[in-house]
Amino acid sequence: MDFFSLPYLALILCYVFFYFYEKSNQQSNNKSIAGFLCAFVFILFFGFRGFIGSDWFNYENYYSEATLDVWTAFDYEIGFSFLVKLFHDLGFEYSFFVFFITLIQVFLWHRFLKRESYNISLAYIVLISCFPLLIIDLLRNFTAILIAVQSIEYINKNKKFKAFLIILFSMSFHLTGITFLLLFFLKRNYFNKKVLVILLILGIIVYFLQVRFLDSIMASVGRILGGRFEYLAGTVTESDVSYGIRFGILEKIFIFIVVLINYKYIVNNKIISPIYFNSFFCYCFIQLYFSTSEAMINRFALLFFWAYLMILCNLKDLIKHSELRKNVVLPVMLFCFLKTYITFNNPLYRYTNTIFSKESYYDRALIRDEFYESKE
């Protein structure tokens, strides 16, 4: 039996060692050293990855045909398109482009963590185990998100123009970056607890009944706009795949309830800012209300992954009960190990590294095709 998740489990174990080293002496420079080690290992592992995941196929095809001499309607995200065309025209292989993009991502991610978190190693553990789709498949999205979250620093300082420019720049890598304009509103006040409870109950009902209300909304908007828009609305709803009922939703509901139970303690002591607090709930609500739309989950819920990650990494600080607080990190780590094993244990994630060998495009494309054919 193939054990595809083994390299990823070894990676998580490596970060666990970094975590204990980081926490071994809070007064020393252990955090800086651990942060450097985390970034370095991440670049080695993911920056030099082979054709793992699924979307490499589309990105590689786009890269192979890209040139600065030709711009089409598909190049509307000009920041990403420019980089692709530039690197291709300079003669670099796709694997080097992936390495360069990973460098940018790690720089932005590390800058964000240094400013917003004191659990750098744990943040890497949660990122790898819970959000592999972002790291491996969504090159544009992940880069755009990491650019956009840099705006939080300036939003909190009320430097709105700088924050707006950063968000605008993130849109040049993926247009969903426009969603981060919501942060200007999410920073104002904590969501009301009673409203959160009501929305949670309704969300659970919608989730388990798998209500496809998004289809009705899209169809109505299409009919109102008419013409081409009506056709596009129909194709989106027909082609969209449902995430369906999954075990992972229990984890999100559980964390949601833990935060709600400690709502008064968190808000009164301002343990976490409204931006993170409210964005966390946005992530959970999209997961609950739009589980019938894979596109909504992948394109919009993941925009708020950083808030969910920050809540999970700082869970022990959000719990009022001191005895429970002491024993939170171990269950989080065990959960991440389990999540890593389940997520990565399929042929799409058979790990290869370009430092050691050059992988066959056609062999990997065949594995990808066979995997999706087995799912039909």
Secondary structure, 3 states (H helix, E strand, C coil): CCCCCHHHHHHHHHHHHHHHHHHHCCCCCHHHHHHHHHHHHHHHHHHCECCCCCCHHHHHHHHHHCCCCCCCHHHCCHHHHHHHHHHHHCCCCHHHHHHHHHHHHHHHHHHHHHHHCCCHHHHHHHHHHHCHHHHHHCHHHHHHHHHHCCHHHHHHCCCHHHHHHHHHHHCCCCHHHHHHHHHHHHCCCCCCHHHHHHHHHHHHHHHHHCCCHHHHHHHHHHHHHCHHHHHHHHHHHHHCCCCCCCCHHHHHHHHHHHHHHCHHHHHHCCCCCHHHHHHHHHHHHHHHHCCCCHHHHHHCHHHHHHHHHHHHHCHHHHCCCHHHHHCCHHHHHHHHHHHHHHHHCCHHHCCCECCCCCCCHHHHHHHHHHHHHHHC
